[in-house]
């Protein structure tokens, strides 16, 4: 159960909602929040790809995430480091920008497909 507890601990320490973490992991907002909730309760286990994203987002090791690294009394490594929080904010900003660009491209593609269909 340590994995579930640590995922929730990280999310709460960085003041992220389940939906925000879901977006950072590349999930849809609604379905992703349900997935994050299931990870935090231990109902389901994240995939290796998702675990890797979690370790990269929060700068923690797999050992810490799974509760095998207890060198800091269960606290995330370097949690208090302000630079880490700034990096997380930058990542969050980049992810949001990326999602907006994807939505814009989807709309442009849909418009182009509509134009192509009109020409037939």
N, C-alpha and C positions, 0 to 999 in steps of 0.2 A: 504494500500500500504506500510505501515511501515515494514511489514515482508520482502517484496521484497527488499526494500532499505537496511535493516539491513543485509540481506544475502550478498548482493553485497559489503556493507561496510566492513564486516568481511573478505570476500575473498580478497578484494583489500588491506586492512590494513596488512594482513599477506602475501601479494605479491604472491598469488596463482593464477594460471590460472583457467579458468572454468574446463578444463580437469583434472587438479590436484585435485581440490575439488571433482570433480565427482569420481575420483579414490578413494579418501579418504572416500567417501560415499558408495563405493562398486559398483559403476556403471561402465559399459564399457566406455572406453575412448571417443569414438565418440558419442554414444547415451547419455552418461552422461553429456557431455558438453552442449548438446542441452537442457537436463533437467535443468541443473544449469542456463542456460541462460533464460529459461522459468520461473524459480523461481524468478530470479532477475528482470524480467520485470513484474512479477505478472500475467503472462499469465496462469500459472497453480500453484497450491498450493502443497507444499511437503506433503508427507504422514506423519503420526505421527511418524513412525519409522525413516524416514529421518530427521524430525525435531529434534528428540532425538539425532541422530548422530551429527547434526550440533551443538546442545548445548554442547555435549560432546567434540567435536573436538575443539571448540573455548572457552570452559569454560564460557559460558553465560547461563543465565536463560531463560526459556520460556517467562517470563514477559519481559525481555529485548528484546528478539528476536521479540516479537509482538509489541514492542513500549509502553508497559505499565509501564516500569521502566525508568523514566526520571531523576533519581537522579544524573546522571553524564552528563547532557546536551547532551544526545543521544550518548555518546561515549560508546564503549564496556567496561564493568567493568574491571579494572586493565589492560587496554590495554598496557600501557607503561611498565608493569612488564616484565623484560627480562626473568625471569624464565618461564613465560607463553610461550614466543616465543621459548625457548629451548624445552619445552614440546611438542609444536606443531611440531617442527623439528624432535623430537624423534618419535612422532606418525607417521609422514610422512615417516620416514626411516623404521619403523616397517611395515607399510602398504605396502611399496614398496617391502620389503623382503618377506612379506607374499604372495604378488601377484607373485613374481618370483618363490617361492616354489610351488604355485598352478600350474603355467605353467609347471614346471619341472615334477610334478606328473601327469599332463595330458599327457605329452609326454611319460612318462614311462608306463602309462596305455595303451595308444594307441599302444606302442611297444609290450606290453604283449598280448594285444588282437590280434595283427597281428601274433604273435608266436602261439597263441592258434588256430587261424584260419588255419595256415599252417599245424598244427598237425592233422587236421580232414581228 
